[in-house]
Amino acid sequence: MPALSSTMREGKIVSWSKSEGDLLRKGESVVVVESDKADMDVETFYDGILAAIVVPEGESAPVGAPIAILAESEEEVSEAKFLFNIMTSEFATLFVIFFILKVQWLRFVGC
């Protein structure tokens, strides 16, 4: 989620003007975001393919959070979707819990 003002902490997706699988060109409007001040069109910073929409219409995300995944080529689209699905699954939650416990254990044993 891009910061659309200096006071913006989160934004709400009003509407996506592009769909998953669409080819995007740098500077093209992709999504309308409601900030703390107004609704604004957000442009893509890169050329690519919209592989996955992470934050659907009507939902909010904090500034800095990913709202979509952009792939550079057709080959990367399926890989990007696969990685996104893994990271949004219960597997990701278990991985994070395991990682936190491992870090705490390493600190406990003095590594």
N, C-alpha and C positions, 0 to 999 in steps of 0.2 A: 504494500500500500504506500503510494507516494505521499509525501507531506505536501498538501496543497496550500497551506498557510503556516505561518510561524507558530501558531497556537494549536494547530490540529494535532490530536492525539490518536484518533481513529477515524475511519471513513466507512460509509455504508455504500454498498454497490446498489445503485439505482437501476442500471440496465447495462447489459453487454451489447455492444453494437456489432460484435464479431462472435462467431461460434467456434467450438472446437473443430480443428482441422482446417480452418481458414488460413490463407496465406496473408501475412502482415508485412507492411512496408514501414520503415522508420518514419515517424511523424504522423502516422495514421491514427485516427481516433479509434479506440478499442472499447472503452468502458466509460460510463458516467458514474462519478463518485459524489456522494453527498458529504461535504466536509462540515466543519463547525460554522462556516460562513455562507456557502452556496453549493449548488450542484455544478460540477465541472466535468468537461470532457477530458479524459486522460489519454495521451498519445503513447504509442510504443516507442521505445528508445532504440530498437533493433529491428532488422529484417528477420523473418522466420515464420514458423507455423505455430499457431495457437494449439499446443498439444493438450492442455488440460486447464479447465477453469477451476481454481482452488476455492474461491469464495463466490457462491452463487448470488444471484439477485436477491436483494432484501436482507442480506447478512452483512455484518460489519467485521472489520479487521483492524488491528492496531497499525499505526504507521511503521513501515519497515517490514511488515509481514508479506509473504508472497500471496498474490491474489490470482496468479495464473502461471502456467509453465509454458515457456516459449522454446521450441526446438529449432535447430538450425536446418535440419533436413528431414525428409520423410522417414529415413531410417531411425532417426532419434525420437520420433513421435511415440512409437510403441514402447521404447525404453523409458522415456519420460513418464508415460502413463503408468508403466509397471512400477517404477520407483515411487511415484506419487501414491499409488494404491498401497504399497508396502508401508510407507511412512504415515498413512492415515488409518492404518489397520491396528488391531489389537497387538500385532507383532511389534509395532513401533513402541507402544506403551510398555510392553514387557522388556524390550531392548533398553529403553531409557531406565526403567527400574533396575535391571541387571547392571547397567553401567554405573548408576549411582551407588548401588551396593558394593560393586567392585572398587570404586574410588574410595568409599568409606573404609573398606577392608584394608586397602593398601595404606591408607593413612594410619589405621589402627596398628598395623604391623610395622610401621615406620619406613615404608618404601618411598 
